[in-house]
Amino acid sequence: MKKAKKGSDDFSDYLPGVANGPAEKSSDPFFGSPFFTLVGRHVRLEPLKREHLSALTAAGADPAIWRWYSVDGQTPEAMRAFVEDGLDSQARGTAVPFTVFDASGAIVGSTRFGAIERKHRRAEIGWTFLATRCQRTGINTEMKYLMLRHAFETWGLQRVEFKTDSLNEKSRNALKRIGATEEGTLRNHMVTYSGRVRHSVYYSVTAEDWPRVKQHLETLMAVGRHSHAAVDVGKGLPTYEGSR
């Protein structure tokens, strides 16, 4: 992965497509190939593969990770089902799943584009989990930046959406912090693996939002959002939602 120059706030090396150069914009999300890698300074998103299963199981071993999910991925069997679901969705043309690698090359989680609607030019970013040690380190911010940039600047989407448990304040605050707009709550929307009926809150970033959200995310990263000491830096910065 490319390393940033110390003190640099030039984000021109964040490529919206594969690691060796940006892909051309396309109205079809599967222009070229759905198998591509997104590379940042602190994280690399590679196509999800079955051979990643063991490392993903280790990354998701903390039960606290799955508290808000409809699945419990902390066992090898559950993680295998999680991986197979991602690969099956990709085969149906509705998802592009990734394995998340940190700067050291270690597997630390997974995320994906899902609910892809070609006709309506929209997709969802979700199905995301990170090892406990990687949470609140800035990795998630950079992941969202890379994926949103690819969605709007390479795929030409009109909308990217997110959903989270209405009780998950940590996730809700994180989505607000990156500049996503809260849209509403779907009541009794899902059942968590514990059996609790969950209300889901939806957020979105649209093509019209993206220039401002992009600038905001680059500001978060430039001021040191990736350092432990700067973990709360983003709280004082304006978001698109707050400026509407």
TORGU-227351 format. One record per atom (N, C-alpha, C, O): y, z negated, x; residue in three letters. Coordinates in steps of 0.05 Angstrom, whole numbers, padded with zeros to 5 digits, always signed. Example, Ala and Ser with C-alpha at 12.3 -4.5 7.8 and 13.67 -1.06 7.14 Angstrom:
% TORGU-227351
-00114-00156+00264Ala -00090-00156+00246Ala -00066-00156+00264Ala -00066-00169+00285Ala -00045-00142+00257Ser -00021-00143+00273Ser +00001-00157+00258Ser +00023-00161+00268Ser 
//
This chain:
% TORGU-227351
-00024+00000+00017Met +00000+00000+00000Met +00025+00000+00017Met +00025-00010+00040Met +00046+00012+00007Lys +00071+00011+00021Lys +00082-00017+00022Lys +00080-00032+00003Lys +00095-00023+00044Lys +00108-00049+00047Lys +00138-00045+00045Lys +00149-00026+00055Lys +00151-00063+00031Ala +00180-00061+00028Ala +00193-00071+00054Ala +00184-00089+00067Ala +00215-00058+00060Lys +00232-00068+00082Lys +00244-00094+00073Lys +00252-00097+00050Lys +00247-00112+00092Lys +00258-00138+00086Lys +00286-00135+00074Lys +00303-00123+00086Lys +00290-00147+00050Gly +00316-00146+00038Gly +00321-00120+00023Gly +00343-00117+00012Gly +00302-00102+00023Ser +00306-00076+00010Ser +00305-00078-00020Ser +00287-00092-00031Ser +00323-00065-00035Asp +00321-00063-00064Asp +00318-00034-00072Asp +00325-00027-00095Asp +00308-00017-00054Asp +00303+00011-00061Asp +00276+00014-00072Asp +00256+00008-00059Asp +00274+00022-00097Phe +00248+00024-00111Phe +00237+00052-00112Phe +00220+00059-00129Phe +00247+00070-00095Ser +00239+00098-00095Ser +00210+00101-00087Ser +00198+00121-00092Ser +00198+00080-00074Asp +00170+00082-00065Asp +00151+00074-00087Asp +00127+00075-00082Asp +00161+00066-00110Tyr +00143+00060-00133Tyr +00137+00086-00147Tyr +00153+00096-00163Tyr +00114+00097-00142Leu +00107+00123-00152Leu +00096+00120-00180Leu +00080+00103-00186Leu +00106+00138-00199Pro +00096+00136-00226Pro +00069+00147-00231Pro +00058+00144-00252Pro +00057+00160-00211Gly +00031+00172-00215Gly +00011+00162-00194Gly +00010+00138-00189Gly -00004+00180-00182Val -00023+00172-00163Val -00010+00164-00137Val +00014+00169-00133Val -00025+00152-00119Ala -00013+00139-00096Ala +00001+00159-00077Ala +00019+00151-00063Ala -00008+00184-00077Asn +00003+00203-00058Asn +00026+00220-00070Asn +00033+00240-00057Asn +00036+00213-00093Gly +00059+00228-00104Gly +00059+00226-00134Gly +00038+00222-00146Gly +00083+00230-00146Pro +00085+00229-00175Pro +00072+00252-00189Pro +00073+00275-00179Pro +00060+00246-00212Ala +00048+00268-00228Ala +00070+00280-00245Ala +00091+00268-00250Ala +00065+00305-00254Glu +00084+00318-00272Glu +00083+00305-00299Glu +00062+00296-00308Glu +00107+00304-00312Lys +00108+00294-00340Lys +00091+00312-00358Lys +00091+00336-00355Lys +00077+00299-00377Ser +00060+00315-00395Ser +00061+00302-00423Ser +00064+00277-00425Ser +00059+00318-00443Ser +00057+00308-00471Ser +00029+00297-00477Ser +00025+00284-00497Ser +00010+00304-00460Asp -00018+00295-00463Asp -00023+00273-00443Asp -00022+00278-00419Asp -00030+00248-00453Pro -00035+00226-00434Pro -00057+00232-00414Pro -00058+00219-00393Pro -00075+00251-00420Phe -00096+00256-00401Phe -00092+00282-00386Phe -00110+00296-00378Phe -00066+00289-00382Phe -00059+00311-00365Phe -00070+00306-00337Phe -00066+00285-00325Phe -00086+00326-00328Gly -00098+00323-00302Gly -00123+00306-00304Gly -00145+00317-00309Gly -00121+00280-00301Ser -00144+00263-00302Ser -00135+00235-00310Ser -00113+00226-00302Ser -00151+00220-00325Pro -00145+00193-00332Pro -00151+00174-00309Pro -00145+00150-00311Pro -00163+00184-00287Phe -00170+00167-00265Phe -00148+00169-00243Phe -00148+00187-00227Phe -00130+00150-00244Phe -00108+00150-00224Phe -00103+00122-00216Phe -00110+00103-00229Phe -00089+00119-00193Thr -00082+00093-00182Thr -00052+00089-00182Thr -00037+00107-00174Thr -00043+00065-00191Leu -00015+00058-00190Leu -00011+00038-00167Leu -00024+00017-00167Leu +00007+00044-00149Val +00010+00028-00125Val +00038+00016-00123Val +00058+00030-00125Val +00040-00010-00120Gly +00065-00024-00116Gly +00065-00037-00089Gly +00049-00031-00072Gly +00084-00055-00085Arg +00086-00069-00060Arg +00067-00094-00058Arg +00060-00102-00036Arg +00061-00105-00081His +00045-00129-00082His +00019-00126-00099His +00003-00145-00100His +00016-00103-00111Val -00007-00100-00129Val -00016-00071-00129Val +00001-00053-00125Val -00041-00066-00134Arg -00052-00039-00136Arg -00070-00038-00160Arg -00088-00055-00163Arg -00066-00019-00178Leu -00083-00016-00202Leu -00101+00009-00198Leu -00091+00031-00197Leu -00127+00004-00196Glu -00146+00025-00192Glu -00163+00028-00217Glu -00166+00009-00233Glu -00174+00052-00222Pro -00192+00055-00245Pro -00214+00034-00246Pro -00227+00029-00226Pro -00218+00023-00269Leu -00239+00003-00273Leu -00267+00016-00268Leu -00272+00038-00278Leu -00284+00002-00253Lys -00311+00011-00248Lys -00331-00011-00252Lys -00324-00035-00249Lys -00355-00004-00258Arg -00376-00024-00262Arg -00381-00040-00237Arg -00388-00064-00238Arg -00377-00028-00213Glu -00382-00043-00188Glu -00362-00065-00183Glu -00365-00081-00165Glu -00340-00065-00199His -00321-00087-00197His -00329-00112-00212His -00316-00133-00211His -00352-00111-00227Leu -00359-00132-00245Leu -00361-00159-00232Leu -00350-00179-00242Leu -00375-00162-00209Ser -00378-00187-00196Ser -00352-00200-00189Ser -00348-00224-00194Ser -00334-00185-00177Ala -00308-00196-00169Ala -00291-00202-00193Ala -00276-00222-00193Ala -00293-00186-00214Leu -00278-00192-00239Leu -00288-00218-00252Leu -00272-00234-00262Leu -00314-00223-00251Thr -00325-00247-00262Thr -00314-00271-00247Thr -00308-00292-00259Thr -00313-00269-00220Ala -00302-00291-00204Ala -00272-00296-00211Ala -00263-00319-00213Ala -00257-00274-00214Ala -00229-00276-00220Ala -00224-00289-00247Ala -00204-00303-00251Ala -00242-00285-00266Gly -00238-00295-00293Gly -00254-00320-00299Gly -00260-00326-00322Gly -00262-00334-00278Ala -00280-00357-00282Ala -00267-00382-00295Ala -00281-00399-00306Ala -00241-00384-00293Asp -00227-00407-00304Asp -00226-00404-00335Asp -00214-00385-00345Asp -00238-00423-00349Pro -00238-00422-00379Pro -00210-00421-00391Pro -00206-00410-00412Pro -00190-00432-00377Ala -00163-00433-00387Ala -00151-00405-00391Ala -00133-00400-00407Ala -00161-00385-00375Ile -00151-00358-00377Ile -00155-00346-00404Ile -00139-00331-00414Ile -00177-00354-00417Trp -00186-00341-00442Trp -00178-00356-00467Trp -00187-00349-00489Trp -00161-00376-00464Arg -00155-00393-00487Arg -00144-00377-00511Arg -00150-00384-00534Arg -00128-00356-00506Trp -00115-00342-00527Trp -00128-00316-00534Trp -00118-00301-00551Trp -00151-00310-00523Tyr -00164-00284-00526Tyr -00184-00284-00549Tyr -00194-00305-00557Tyr -00190-00260-00558Ser -00212-00258-00578Ser -00239-00257-00565Ser -00259-00258-00579Ser -00240-00255-00539Val -00265-00255-00523Val -00263-00277-00503Val -00241-00286-00495Val -00286-00286-00494Asp -00288-00306-00473Asp -00301-00293-00449Asp -00325-00288-00448Asp -00285-00286-00429Gly -00295-00270-00406Gly -00304-00286-00382Gly -00306-00275-00360Gly -00309-00312-00385Gln -00314-00328-00362Gln -00343-00327-00352Gln -00349-00338-00331Gln -00361-00315-00367Thr -00389-00312-00358Thr -00394-00283-00349Thr -00380-00265-00358Thr -00414-00279-00333Pro -00421-00252-00325Pro -00427-00234-00348Pro -00420-00210-00348Pro -00441-00245-00368Glu -00448-00228-00391Glu -00424-00220-00407Glu -00421-00197-00416Glu -00405-00239-00411Ala -00381-00233-00426Ala -00363-00214-00411Ala -00351-00196-00423Ala -00362-00217-00384Met -00345-00199-00368Met -00358-00171-00368Met -00343-00151-00369Met -00384-00169-00368Arg -00397-00143-00370Arg -00390-00129-00396Arg -00384-00105-00397Arg -00389-00144-00418Ala -00382-00133-00444Ala -00352-00124-00443Ala -00345-00103-00455Ala -00335-00139-00430Phe -00307-00133-00428Phe -00304-00106-00413Phe -00288-00089-00421Phe -00318-00103-00391Val -00316-00079-00374Val -00327-00055-00390Val -00315-00034-00390Val -00350-00059-00403Glu -00362-00037-00419Glu -00344-00028-00441Glu -00342-00004-00447Glu -00330-00047-00454Asp -00312-00040-00475Asp -00289-00023-00465Asp -00281-00003-00477Asp -00279-00030-00441Gly -00257-00014-00429Gly -00267+00014-00422Gly -00252+00034-00427Gly -00291+00016-00411Leu -00301+00043-00403Leu -00308+00059-00428Leu -00304+00084-00428Leu -00319+00047-00449Asp -00325+00061-00473Asp -00299+00072-00486Asp -00299+00094-00496Asp -00278+00055-00486Ser -00253+00064-00498Ser -00241+00087-00482Ser -00229+00105-00493Ser -00245+00086-00456Gln -00235+00108-00439Gln -00250+00134-00445Gln -00238+00155-00447Gln -00277+00132-00449Ala -00293+00155-00455Ala -00285+00167-00482Ala -00287+00191-00486Ala -00275+00150-00501Arg -00266+00160-00527Arg -00237+00171-00526Arg -00228+00182-00545Arg -00224+00168-00503Gly -00197+00178-00500Gly -00175+00160-00511Gly -00153+00169-00515Gly -00182+00134-00515Thr -00162+00117-00527Thr -00152+00095-00507Thr -00136+00079-00514Thr -00162+00095-00482Ala -00155+00075-00463Ala -00156+00085-00435Ala -00171+00104-00429Ala -00141+00073-00418Val -00142+00077-00389Val -00143+00049-00376Val -00122+00037-00372Val -00167+00039-00369Pro -00169+00012-00359Pro -00167+00011-00328Pro -00175+00030-00314Pro -00156-00011-00318Phe -00152-00014-00289Phe -00165-00040-00280Phe -00167-00060-00295Phe -00172-00040-00255Thr -00178-00065-00240Thr -00153-00071-00223Thr -00142-00053-00211Thr -00145-00096-00222Val -00121-00105-00208Val -00129-00116-00180Val -00145-00134-00178Val -00116-00105-00160Phe -00120-00114-00132Phe -00094-00126-00122Phe -00072-00115-00128Phe -00095-00149-00108Asp -00071-00159-00096Asp -00065-00146-00069Asp -00080-00128-00061Asp -00044-00155-00055Ala -00036-00143-00030Ala -00058-00145-00008Ala -00058-00129+00010Ala -00075-00165-00010Ser -00096-00168+00010Ser -00120-00151+00004Ser -00138-00149+00021Ser -00120-00137-00019Gly -00143-00120-00026Gly -00164-00134-00043Gly -00185-00123-00050Gly -00158-00160-00051Ala -00177-00175-00067Ala -00174-00167-00097Ala -00151-00163-00106Ala -00195-00167-00111Ile -00195-00162-00140Ile -00186-00188-00154Ile -00198-00209-00150Ile -00165-00186-00170Val -00154-00211-00183Val -00151-00209-00213Val -00141-00227-00226Val -00161-00187-00225Gly -00159-00185-00254Gly -00162-00156-00264Gly -00171-00138-00249Gly -00154-00153-00289Ser -00156-00126-00301Ser -00133-00123-00322Ser -00123-00143-00332Ser -00126-00098-00328Thr -00107-00092-00348Thr -00113-00064-00358Thr -00129-00050-00345Thr -00100-00055-00379Arg -00106-00028-00388Arg -00084-00017-00407Arg -00070-00033-00420Arg -00082+00009-00408Phe -00069+00023-00430Phe -00090+00026-00452Phe -00112+00035-00447Phe -00083+00018-00476Gly -00102+00021-00498Gly -00087+00031-00523Gly -00063+00035-00523Gly -00103+00034-00544Ala -00092+00044-00570Ala -00074+00068-00566Ala -00053+00071-00578Ala -00083+00086-00548Ile -00068+00111-00542Ile -00068+00130-00566Ile -00089+00137-00576Ile -00044+00137-00574Glu -00041+00156-00596Glu -00025+00180-00586Glu -00001+00179-00583Glu -00040+00202-00580Arg -00027+00226-00569Arg -00007+00238-00588Arg +00015+00245-00580Arg -00014+00240-00613Lys +00004+00253-00632Lys +00030+00238-00634Lys +00051+00251-00636Lys +00029+00212-00634His +00053+00196-00638His +00066+00187-00612His +00086+00174-00612His +00053+00194-00589Arg +00064+00189-00563Arg +00070+00159-00559Arg +00092+00151-00551Arg +00049+00143-00564Arg +00052+00115-00560Arg +00026+00104-00548Arg +00004+00116-00550Arg +00028+00080-00536Ala +00005+00066-00525Ala +00011+00036-00524Ala +00034+00028-00526Ala -00010+00021-00521Glu -00007-00008-00517Glu -00014-00016-00489Glu -00033-00005-00478Glu +00000-00035-00478Ile -00008-00047-00452Ile -00019-00075-00459Ile -00005-00091-00472Ile -00043-00080-00450Gly -00055-00106-00456Gly -00082-00109-00444Gly -00088-00096-00423Gly -00099-00125-00456Trp -00126-00131-00446Trp -00123-00141-00417Trp -00140-00135-00400Trp -00102-00156-00412Thr -00095-00164-00385Thr -00104-00193-00379Thr -00099-00211-00395Thr -00118-00196-00357Phe -00122-00224-00347Phe -00118-00224-00317Phe -00124-00204-00303Phe -00109-00246-00307Leu -00105-00250-00278Leu -00117-00276-00270Leu -00117-00296-00285Leu -00129-00277-00246Ala -00139-00302-00235Ala -00116-00323-00235Ala -00093-00316-00232Ala -00124-00347-00239Thr -00104-00369-00242Thr -00085-00370-00219Thr -00061-00375-00223Thr -00094-00366-00195Arg -00077-00367-00171Arg -00056-00345-00171Arg -00036-00348-00156Arg -00059-00324-00186Cys -00040-00302-00186Cys -00020-00303-00209Cys -00002-00286-00211Cys -00023-00323-00226Gln -00005-00325-00249Gln +00022-00336-00239Gln +00023-00354-00223Gln +00044-00326-00251Arg +00071-00334-00244Arg +00077-00330-00214Arg +00091-00345-00201Arg +00066-00308-00203Thr +00072-00301-00175Thr +00089-00275-00174Thr +00098-00268-00153Thr +00093-00262-00196Gly +00107-00237-00197Gly +00089-00213-00198Gly +00098-00190-00203Gly +00062-00217-00195Ile +00044-00195-00197Ile +00045-00182-00224Ile +00045-00157-00226Ile +00046-00198-00245Asn +00046-00187-00272Asn +00071-00171-00277Asn +00071-00150-00290Asn +00094-00180-00267Thr +00119-00165-00270Thr +00117-00137-00257Thr +00125-00117-00269Thr +00106-00137-00233Glu +00103-00111-00219Glu +00083-00093-00234Glu +00087-00069-00235Glu +00061-00105-00244Met +00042-00089-00260Met +00055-00076-00283Met +00052-00052-00288Met +00071-00091-00298Lys +00084-00081-00322Lys +00104-00058-00314Lys +00106-00038-00328Lys +00118-00062-00292Tyr +00137-00042-00282Tyr +00122-00016-00276Tyr +00131+00005-00285Tyr +00101-00017-00261Leu +00086+00007-00254Leu +00075+00021-00279Leu +00076+00045-00281Leu +00064+00005-00298Met +00052+00017-00321Met +00073+00029-00340Met +00069+00051-00351Met +00095+00014-00344Leu +00116+00025-00361Leu +00129+00050-00349Leu +00134+00069-00363Leu +00132+00050-00323Arg +00144+00073-00310Arg +00126+00097-00313Arg +00135+00119-00319Arg +00100+00093-00310His +00081+00115-00314His +00081+00125-00343His +00081+00149-00348His +00082+00106-00362Ala +00082+00113-00390Ala +00106+00130-00398Ala +00103+00150-00412Ala +00129+00123-00389Phe +00154+00137-00397Phe +00161+00161-00379Phe +00170+00181-00389Phe +00156+00158-00353Glu +00166+00179-00335Glu +00145+00200-00328Glu +00151+00222-00319Glu +00119+00193-00332Thr +00098+00212-00327Thr +00085+00222-00353Thr +00082+00247-00356Thr +00078+00204-00370Trp +00066+00212-00396Trp +00087+00221-00416Trp +00080+00236-00435Trp +00111+00212-00414Gly +00132+00219-00433Gly +00128+00206-00460Gly +00133+00218-00481Gly +00118+00181-00461Leu +00114+00167-00486Leu +00141+00159-00499Leu +00161+00158-00485Leu +00140+00155-00525Gln +00163+00146-00540Gln +00163+00116-00544Gln +00184+00103-00549Gln +00139+00103-00541Arg +00137+00075-00547Arg +00113+00063-00532Arg +00092+00075-00530Arg +00118+00039-00521Val +00096+00023-00510Val +00098-00004-00524Val +00119-00016-00525Val +00075-00014-00533Glu +00075-00039-00548Glu +00057-00060-00535Glu +00039-00053-00519Glu +00063-00085-00542Phe +00048-00108-00532Phe +00042-00126-00555Phe +00058-00127-00574Phe +00021-00141-00554Lys +00017-00162-00575Lys +00006-00187-00561Lys -00007-00185-00540Lys +00012-00210-00573Thr +00002-00235-00562Thr -00001-00255-00584Thr +00010-00252-00606Thr -00015-00276-00579Asp -00020-00298-00598Asp +00007-00311-00604Asp +00023-00317-00585Asp +00012-00317-00629Ser +00038-00329-00637Ser +00041-00357-00624Ser +00064-00366-00621Ser +00019-00370-00617Leu +00021-00396-00605Leu +00023-00396-00574Leu +00027-00416-00562Leu +00020-00372-00563Asn +00021-00369-00534Asn +00050-00366-00524Asn +00059-00344-00519Asn +00063-00388-00521Glu +00092-00388-00513Glu +00095-00376-00485Glu +00115-00363-00480Glu +00077-00381-00468Lys +00078-00371-00441Lys +00079-00340-00441Lys +00096-00328-00427Lys +00061-00328-00456Ser +00060-00299-00457Ser +00085-00288-00472Ser +00096-00268-00463Ser +00093-00301-00493Arg +00116-00292-00508Arg +00141-00293-00491Arg +00158-00274-00491Arg +00144-00314-00476Asn +00168-00316-00458Asn +00167-00295-00436Asn +00187-00284-00428Asn +00143-00289-00426Ala +00140-00269-00405Ala +00148-00241-00415Ala +00160-00226-00401Ala +00140-00235-00440Leu +00147-00209-00452Leu +00177-00207-00456Leu +00189-00186-00452Leu +00189-00228-00465Lys +00218-00228-00469Lys +00232-00225-00442Lys +00252-00211-00439Lys +00221-00238-00421Arg +00233-00237-00395Arg +00233-00209-00383Arg +00251-00202-00368Arg +00212-00194-00389Ile +00212-00167-00378Ile +00230-00148-00394Ile +00234-00125-00386Ile +00240-00157-00417Gly +00259-00141-00433Gly +00247-00128-00457Gly +00260-00111-00470Gly +00222-00136-00464Ala +00210-00125-00489Ala +00223-00137-00513Ala +00232-00160-00513Ala +00225-00122-00535Thr +00237-00131-00560Thr +00216-00141-00579Thr +00197-00127-00585Thr +00220-00165-00589Glu +00202-00176-00609Glu +00207-00162-00636Glu +00229-00159-00645Glu +00185-00154-00649Glu +00187-00138-00673Glu +00178-00153-00698Glu +00188-00148-00720Glu +00158-00170-00695Gly +00148-00184-00719Gly +00121-00195-00714Gly +00109-00192-00693Gly +00111-00209-00735Thr +00085-00223-00733Thr +00065-00212-00754Thr +00072-00210-00777Thr +00042-00206-00745Leu +00020-00198-00763Leu +00003-00223-00768Leu -00010-00233-00749Leu +00003-00233-00792Arg -00011-00258-00799Arg -00041-00253-00802Arg -00050-00232-00811Arg -00056-00274-00794Asn -00085-00273-00795Asn -00096-00247-00784Asn -00112-00233-00796Asn -00086-00240-00760His -00091-00214-00748His -00117-00212-00733His -00131-00191-00734His -00125-00234-00719Met -00149-00233-00702Met -00162-00260-00704Met -00151-00280-00713Met -00187-00261-00695Val -00202-00286-00692Val -00208-00290-00663Val -00220-00273-00650Val -00199-00312-00652Thr -00204-00318-00624Thr -00234-00325-00620Thr -00248-00330-00639Thr -00243-00325-00595Tyr -00271-00331-00590Tyr -00279-00359-00599Tyr -00302-00364-00603Tyr -00259-00377-00601Ser -00265-00404-00610Ser -00268-00406-00641Ser -00276-00426-00651Ser -00261-00384-00655Gly -00262-00383-00684Gly -00236-00388-00698Gly -00234-00385-00722Gly -00215-00394-00683Arg -00188-00398-00695Arg -00177-00371-00704Arg -00178-00351-00689Arg -00165-00371-00728Val -00152-00347-00738Val -00124-00345-00725Val -00109-00364-00726Val -00119-00323-00713Arg -00095-00319-00697Arg -00075-00301-00711Arg -00082-00281-00722Arg -00049-00309-00710His -00027-00291-00717His -00018-00277-00691His -00016-00290-00670His -00013-00251-00692Ser -00005-00236-00669Ser +00024-00227-00671Ser +00033-00217-00691Ser +00040-00232-00650Val +00067-00224-00648Val +00069-00198-00632Val +00058-00196-00610Val +00082-00178-00644Tyr +00085-00152-00630Tyr +00112-00150-00617Tyr +00133-00159-00627Tyr +00111-00137-00593Tyr +00135-00130-00578Tyr +00134-00101-00570Tyr +00112-00089-00570Tyr +00156-00089-00563Ser +00156-00061-00555Ser +00178-00055-00535Ser +00198-00070-00533Ser +00174-00034-00520Val +00194-00020-00504Val +00194+00009-00513Val +00172+00021-00512Val +00216+00020-00520Thr +00217+00048-00528Thr +00229+00065-00506Thr +00240+00055-00486Thr +00227+00091-00510Ala +00239+00110-00490Ala +00269+00105-00487Ala +00280+00108-00465Ala +00282+00098-00509Glu +00311+00092-00507Glu +00317+00066-00492Glu +00337+00064-00479Glu +00298+00047-00495Asp +00301+00021-00481Asp +00296+00024-00451Asp +00308+00009-00435Asp +00279+00043-00443Trp +00268+00043-00416Trp +00288+00042-00394Trp +00285+00027-00375Trp +00310+00058-00394Pro +00329+00056-00372Pro +00339+00028-00367Pro +00341+00020-00344Pro +00346+00014-00388Arg +00356-00013-00384Arg +00334-00033-00376Arg +00338-00050-00359Arg +00310-00030-00388Val +00288-00047-00380Val +00280-00042-00351Val +00274-00060-00337Val +00280-00017-00344Lys +00273-00010-00316Lys +00292-00023-00296Lys +00284-00035-00277Lys +00318-00021-00302Gln +00338-00033-00285Gln +00334-00063-00283Gln +00336-00076-00262Gln +00328-00075-00306His +00323-00104-00307His +00299-00113-00291His +00301-00132-00276His +00277-00098-00293Leu +00253-00104-00278Leu +00258-00101-00248Leu +00249-00117-00232Leu +00272-00080-00240Glu +00278-00076-00212Glu +00296-00099-00202Glu +00294-00107-00178Glu +00314-00109-00219Thr +00330-00132-00211Thr +00313-00156-00207Thr +00316-00171-00187Thr +00294-00162-00225Leu +00276-00184-00222Leu +00261-00183-00196Leu +00259-00203-00182Leu +00251-00159-00189Met +00235-00157-00165Met +00252-00159-00140Met +00244-00170-00120Met +00276-00148-00141Ala +00294-00147-00118Ala +00304-00175-00110Ala +00308-00180-00087Ala +00307-00193-00130Val +00317-00219-00124Val +00295-00239-00116Val +00300-00263-00113Val +00271-00229-00113Gly +00250-00246-00102Gly +00231-00257-00123Gly +00220-00279-00119Gly +00227-00243-00145Arg +00210-00253-00166Arg +00181-00256-00156Arg +00166-00271-00169Arg +00175-00244-00133His +00147-00245-00123His +00143-00270-00106His +00120-00275-00097His +00163-00285-00100Ser +00160-00309-00083Ser +00157-00334-00101Ser +00168-00335-00123Ser +00141-00353-00091His +00137-00377-00107His +00163-00392-00111His +00167-00404-00132His +00180-00392-00092Ala +00206-00406-00094Ala +00224-00394-00115Ala +00241-00408-00125Ala +00220-00369-00121Ala +00238-00355-00140Ala +00225-00352-00167Ala +00232-00333-00182Ala +00205-00368-00174Val +00189-00364-00198Val +00206-00365-00223Val +00198-00352-00243Val +00229-00379-00223Asp +00245-00381-00247Asp +00271-00364-00246Asp +00288-00367-00263Asp +00273-00346-00225Val +00297-00331-00222Val +00303-00314-00247Val +00326-00312-00255Val +00283-00302-00259Gly +00287-00284-00281Gly +00298-00297-00306Gly +00309-00284-00324Gly +00296-00324-00308Lys +00304-00337-00333Lys +00334-00334-00338Lys +00343-00334-00361Lys +00350-00332-00317Gly +00379-00330-00321Gly +00390-00302-00323Gly +00414-00299-00327Gly +00372-00282-00322Leu +00381-00255-00323Leu +00380-00244-00351Leu +00363-00251-00367Leu +00399-00226-00358Pro +00399-00215-00385Pro +00375-00197-00389Pro +00367-00183-00371Pro +00365-00197-00414Thr +00344-00178-00421Thr +00355-00159-00441Thr +00375-00164-00454Thr +00341-00137-00445Tyr +00350-00117-00465Tyr +00351-00130-00493Tyr +00369-00125-00508Tyr +00331-00146-00498Glu +00329-00159-00525Glu +00355-00176-00530Glu +00366-00175-00551Glu +00363-00191-00509Gly +00386-00208-00512Gly +00412-00193-00513Gly +00433-00204-00521Gly +00413-00168-00505Ser +00438-00153-00504Ser +00441-00133-00527Ser +00461-00119-00529Ser +00421-00133-00545Arg +00423-00114-00567Arg +00444-00122-00588Arg +00448-00109-00608Arg 
//
